[in-house]
């Protein structure tokens, strides 16, 4: 199901709760909603569609990747940048890292650990901030 984009700062500022297999429908809804916004968006967190669950999705070109309960466990090469967001107006400055390692569960809730770099790492950091209630 495609959901409207949540722009309620009070809601977006709350930390998300751990996701479980009972939240599988949120994963489907994130996929549908990101696909509907593919021209202007490369990632989403569940709170952007109204669910305070620790689930994010990123676009990898023609594929999408789900990260459930993601945690950045390693980061290096900090840089300053500016980012926009469907939930917010305008572009805002923020600090990111060019290289990160993330522990997460895939959409089958199997534990993973992967390294990401470049723009993909930046998207993941932005969406994890959403899950942690951090507004850029």
N, C-alpha and C positions, 0 to 999 in steps of 0.2 A: 504494500500500500504506500502511495506517495503521501507524505505528510507536509504540512506547511512548515516553513523555517521559523523556529522560535527566536524571537528578538527580545525576550524578557530578561533584562540584565540580572534581576534578583534571582531568577531561576537558574540562569547560566552561571552565576557566581557560586552555586552550591556544588560541593564535591559529589561526584557520582558514586554509586554503590557498586560493589562487586557484582559482576554478571554471572549467571549460572545457565545451564542448559534450558531452564524454564524461560529464558529470554530469547530463544531462537527466533521468535516472530519479529523482534526488534532488528535482528540481523537482516532478515528479508526486507523489512521496511527501509532500513538504511540503504540497502542495495537499490531498491526502487527509487528512493528519493534522490540519491546521488546520480543515478542514471538520468533522472528528469532534469537535473541541474548540471549536466556534464559540460555544457559550454562555458559555464562561469564558475565551476567549483571542482576542486581536485581531492577533497577530503571532507569527512563529516564525523562528528561525534554524536552519540545517541541523544545527548541533551539538546542538540540542535533541532531534533524532531520531537522533543517533549518527553524524553525518557532519561531519568537520572541513573543510567547504567554505564559501567565502564567498558564501552564498546566503541571502536572507531573503524572507519573504512577509508581506504585511500584508493585513488585511481592510478593505475600503472599503465596508462595508455588504453589499450583495448581490454585490459583485465582490471578487476578490483581485488583488493586484499583486505580481509577482516582481521583485526587484532582485538582480542577480548582480554580485558584486564591487563593492558600493556603497562610496563614499567621500564623506564630507561635505566639501565644498570651501568652504562659507561658512556661518556661523551668526551669529545675532543675537538679542537680547532674552532674556538668560538668566533662568531662574527656578528656584526650589527646589520640588521635589515629592516625592511618595512613590509607589512603584510595586511591584506584585506581579509574580510570574512563575510559570508552571507548573513550572519547574525548581527553584524555591526556595520555602522556607516563609516565610510572612508577607509584610509590606510593609516596604520599606526606603527611606530618604531618598536622593535623587539630584539632581543639577543637570542641567537640560535647557535647550534653546533653543526659543523660540516659532517662529522662522523658520530654515530651513536650505535649502541647495542641495546636491544630491547628484548625483555622476556615477556611472553604473552601466550595466550591460548589461541589456536586457530578456530575457525568456525565450527569445528567438530569437538572443540574444547580439549584438544591435545596440546600439551605444553611445548613451547618452541623458544628458541633463542636465536636471534639473527642480527647481523650487522647491516646498517643502512648508511648511505652517504648522499651528499648533494641535496637536490631538491626533494627527493623521497624522504630523507631524514628530516628536512625542514617541515614537510607536511605532517609527518608523524608527531613531531614536537608540538606543532600547533594544535593538533587534535587531542594529544595527551593533556595539554594545558586546559582544553575544554573540560575534559573529564575531571580535572583537579580544581575546577571552578576558577581558573585563571583567565581573566579577560585581557587580551593584548591591548 
